[in-house]
Amino acid sequence: METEQLANAPAETLPQDGTEAPAAPLPAVCFENVKYSYDEEEGGEFAVNGVSLTIAEGEFVAVLGRNGSGKSTLAKLINALLRPTEGKVTVFGLDTADTKKAFDIRKSAGMVFQNPDNQTVASVVEDDVAFGPENIGLPREEIGRRIEYALDAVGMTQFRSATPSRLSGGQKQRIAIAGVLAIQPKIMILDESTAMLDPKGRREVMDVVKKLNREQGMTVILITHFMEEALEAGRAVVMHRGEIVMDGTPEEIFARADELETYNLTLPRAAYICKRLQQAGMPLKNAFDAEELAEGICASLQRG
């Protein structure tokens, strides 16, 4: 719980003289040949091993991989909870190895963890959402405005006075997201944030995340082992033994089913069924969700 609270503890524009072209925007996140070991002094294996990765502002990136692949370590390196053993990580140009910048980095990159109960700090929803803004010293009126904004963004305004412990898992996780939103980060990192939820709860959280990315241009980094969730992203990155082994659109990644299997990853259910039907001789285009699959089957049967 201490780690989760620290992660959310509480950009700069250069002057233009009218004659120079505007500077290129800084990437939201940049990894430069980054390595990280939990047992650095004992020469342990690297949990993240030579990763170079750039994520642009406004991207929605899903990071996939089995347990132990390094994806959660990657998330903590972005949030400055961990600092690279080798290489460099920057968040909007701020070096995560600079301890003086940790506060600003965590304001820019908010993090939502797997267990919503570990992120609850108050007995009333609005007090829980207010925790972050209070810790960064915002005035009372601004805190009130941010509570309203955050609860509205996750569709939980009607639960403002509720007790978090009485909410469903999906509702609790939406409150956890609201707590991060109240700090107004530019990046939302979700570290297996739907792993403990039922399908309904996962849909609730993913709907909120998509809305934040689509309507507010928030950069979203989704750490997940649910392959269906990756279809909501614009880009998917696959990690294996601390390395990035695949990087592309979700459709491009899932089209390489045989390669995914070598990393112990399975296709989304609809894509798996599509592949089996193709192997059985049905002339189908690759389909990655149930609607695409149904349309493909109908079209194939009509061609007959």
N, C-alpha and C positions, 0 to 999 in steps of 0.2 A: 504493500500500500504506500509506503514511503516513496518508492520509485515512481509510482503513478502520480502522486501529488507533486513531486519534484519536476516531473516532465512538463507539467502545465503551470509551474510557478511563474508567479510573475517574477522606407527605402528612399531611399534618399535620392534626390534629383540634383544633378550637377548643374551649375549655372550655365546658361547658353548666351552667347553674344550675338546670335542672329546670323553669323557667317559660317559657323561650324555645323556639320551634320549632327543630329542628335546621337548620343552614344547608344550603342546596342544595349537592350535591356539585359540585366544580369539574370542568369538562370536561377530558378527557384532553388535547385539543389545541384551540386556538382561534386562527384567523387573522382579523385585523381589517384589511380593505382593504390587504392586503400586496402590495407591489411589490418586485421584486428585479432588478437589472441587473448583469451581469458586467463591463460597461464603464461604470460609473456616472459616472466623471470625464469620459468622452468623450461622454456623452449617448447611450449605446447602447440598443438595444431592451430591453424588460423581458422576462426569461425567465418571471417570474411577474408578472402584471399585474392588480392590484386584486382579489386573491382574499380572500374572506371564507368561512370554513369552520369548523364546530364538529364535533368528533368526541367522542362520549361514551365514558366508560370502559367497556370490555367490548365495544365495537363491533368488527366485522370489516369494514373498508372497502377495496375495491379501487379503485385510481386508474388509469384507463385513458387512453391517448393515444398518438399516433404519436411517433416520435423528434423531439425539439425542441418538444414540446408543453408542457414545463415540469414534468412529473411528478417527475423525479428532483431537480430544484431544490427542489420542494415538500418532498420527503423530507429533504433536507439542511437546510432551514430549520427543520424540526421538531427535528432533532438538534443544532441550534446550530453545525453546521459552516459554515453561512452565516447572516448576520444581515440582516434586511430593509433595503432601501434606503428604503422608506417603510412605514408601518403597523406592526403589532405581532403577534408570535407568542408565545403562552404555552403551556407544557406543565405541566399541573396547577398553573396560576397563576403559574409561574415565567417571567419575561420572558427570551426567548432573546437579547435585545440586551444583557443584563447579563452581562458576562464573568465576574463572580464566581459566577454561577449555572450556568455551563456544565458544571461537574463534576456537579452534582446532576441537571441535565437529561439528561446522557448516561447517568447511572445509571438514570434513569426510562425513557428511550427508547433501547433498544438497536437497532443497525442491522446488517443482513446484506446484503452487496453481491453483485454479479453473479458475480464470479470467486472461488470458494472458495480457490484457491491464494494469492490476495493477502491472505487473512486468516489464513493459517497462520503461526505464529510459533515452533513447536517441532517436534521430530522424533518425538515420541510423543504420541498422542492426549490422554492425561490431562494432560500438561504444557501442551498447547495450551489445553485447557478451563480450566486453572488460571490462565492468564495474567491474565485480568481480575480475579478475586478477589485474586490476589497484589498487583496494582497498587493496589488500594484498601485494602491493609494488613490483610486479614482474618487471623485466627490460623489455624495449620495445620489444627487439627481442623475448623474451619468450612469451610476450603477443600476438605478431603476430603469433607465432607458435600455441598457444592455440586457437586463433580465427579460424585458418585454420582447426585444428583438430576437434573443436566442430561443426563447420558448416558442415564439411564433414560427421561427425558421424550422423547428423540428416538430411542429404541430402538437405542442404540449401545453399551450396556454391555459387550458381548462384545468390542468393539474397543478397550477401554481402553488396552491396551499396544501397539496397532498403530501402524504408521508411516503418517501421513496421506497421503503421496505414493503409497502403494500402494492406496488406497481408490478406489472408483468416484466419479464426479462427484456423484451423489446422496448418497453416504455422506459425502463431503467437506463438502457443503453442510449436511448434518445436524450434522456436528461444528462447523461455523461457527455454527449456531444454538445448539448446546450452549454454545459459548463465550460467547455473549450471555446465554443463560439463567443461566449461573453468576453473573452480576452481579445476577440477579433483578430485571429491569426490569418496569415495569408496561405498557410499550408495546413491541411488536416491529414494527420497520419492515423490510420486505423490498424492497430496491431492485433490481428485475429479477433476483431471486435464483435464478430457474429458467431464465434466458435461455440459459445455456450447457449445460443438461442435456438428456439424451434424455428421451423420454416416461416411461420408468420412473423416472428420477431426479426428474422433476417431480412425479410422483405421490407419491413418498416424501416429498418436502419438503412438499407440500400436505397430506398426511395428518398430518404433525407439526404444522403450523400450525393446522389445524382442531382438533386435539386440545387444543392450548394454549388456543385461544379458547374451546372448548366446556367443557373440564373445569376450567380454571384461571381463566377469565374474563379472560384477557389481551387487551388491546386490540391488534388487528392492523391494520397499514396495509400493504397489498400493492400495490406499484408494478409493473405488468405490462403487456405488450402481448399476452399470451395471453388471448383473450376467454373461453375455456373456464374459466380459473382464476377469473375474476370470478364465475362461478356459485356458487362456494364461499362467497362473501361475503354478508353481509346487506345491504350497500349498495354502490353503485358510483358513482364520480365520474368524469366524462369531462373531460379538459383539452384545450384547443386554443389554440395561440398564447399560452400563459401564462394563459389564463382558464378558469374552470370553466363549461362549457357545458351539462352535463347532470348531474343528481344524483337518484338514486332507487334502488329495488331493482334488481338485475341484470335481473329479468324485465321491469320497466318500461322500463329502458334499451333492452334488446334488442327490445322490441316496437316501438320507433321506428327500424326498420331504415333507412328512407330518410334520416332525419336523421343517423344514424351514418355513412352513406356520405359525407355532405358533410364529415365530419371525417376521411375516409380510413380508417375503421375498418370491419372486416367482422364479420359475425355468427359465433358459434360454429358449427361444421360442422352440427350437428343442427338448429339454428335456421335456417340457410341452406337446408338440404334441405326443412324444413317450409315455409318461405316459398315455395319453388319449387313444391312440391306444391299449396299453396293457390292459387298463380297458375294452375296447370294445372286447377283446378276441384275438387280433393279437399277435402271439408269437414273441415278439421282445426283444432283449437284450437292456439294458439301452443305450440310445444314447444321446449325449450332444451337438452335433453340426449338422448342416444340412447334411454334407457329411456322417457322421455315420448313421444318420436317414435314408437317402436315400438308403444306402447300406443295412441296416437292413430290410427296406420295400421290396426291390427287392429280398433279400434272402428269406424272408417270403413268398412272392408271388410265387417264384419258387418252394418252398417246397409244396405249394399249397393246 
